[in-house]
């Protein structure tokens, strides 16, 4: 097993206030990891760091082959998608081919097939020419997954991908995640449904502004650990002193 | 009869042919830009930018009178300066783009009107404020055509990032760095097209042939490429109709063109198939599930 991502005493945050700090550890190639923690635990912040949208306050992220920030497919939690924008499902999903097409590359017959196959994989066959504004919440999430399929990334980061969608959609999309895992891709997903985590994710990273536990899911998801995570403070301390652990490290 | 009304003015008078060519160029360049302005909810920003051009054009005018090159260069410079400054302020600080533009353009407008009235006559002021599409000389026509060409070619380069930045900015950021340059290039295109409109329609109406056709298109199409085509087509039709109206009546050409655009706009609001009022009031029976 080779390391896909390596956190070295990584601290991420905003305005010098750490949201996640002193994160160290290795994500192996092909791992399927659930990231669990209360709201404000720093899950999204960690993901933003991984995809390079947030520079570390200190520490660093080591990146293996095909884990450069731009090679990672990222599904943010609150997608800022303008659903009133006049674009159809096919064109929207086609943007997943960005790395192949860039500014000018055409969408040829092969790309067209790929797009149709991706739509099929998420159960949206027949929706190609629908405007994105007409999709339901679940269909929207399926469409976003179709785009992830097309991005064909070795590392996929999903921020609360199964929130507010029904059981059927959730089951379909989890199956897709398993398929990615089977193809040797590295998948990280932030999740709140602990049941789902236990059933489908072999590894778990329990986060509460710092690592509470990280390892095989059954060992991490103990009542003690979950309780500890729940007690971590969420609020920034406006008058926090410079972190002493930095000097110790 | 029909011939003498609709075609003869253009067959007989060169200035009408020039005006028509100018309007077509304006429509081709400005139509697509207007659609993007609308989709990014920046319609009023176009108006603000139009005012921002004024001081530059006015300084050109102050230095060398009603001179095409001086006013074009001045307008472009001032427009770019304001667009860049406002764009940078918005990207770097917490101030949103609309607020930062409002600050910049108010200042520019005050400065512009002051400069023109310092030296110019009322006629000059009228020319600056309302343009004169019927008096396009060869040089002006060339400038307008050139700007429209630059605009279309540039747009083809930034089209994808621009669309993506509208519909899913976070995704664009995750796959490409093209977002910020595309945004700035787009602002530049807005300026170029406003300077174009400025020559033909003046400061106050320059934005009319960009924004109104975009509004029209919204009522007829559900996808962006069709919207762009409709915006351009309706701008050309309105430009032609406005010129005819202006020729046969005493309505000045600039307002006539915008008025014709407004007529199409009102028609679209009422009868457009995508969200038009009539369609909303009488939607027909709902379909089977």
Interface residues (C-beta under 8 A of the other chain):
Chain A: X51 X53 X70 X72 X73 X74 X76 X79 X80 X81 X82 X85 X86 X87 X88 X91 X92 X95 X98 X99 X103 X131 X132 X147 X151
Chain B: X39 X157 X158 X159 X160 X161 X163 X164 X166 X167 X168 X169 X170 X171 X173 X174 X175 X176 X178 X221 X222 X223 X224 X227
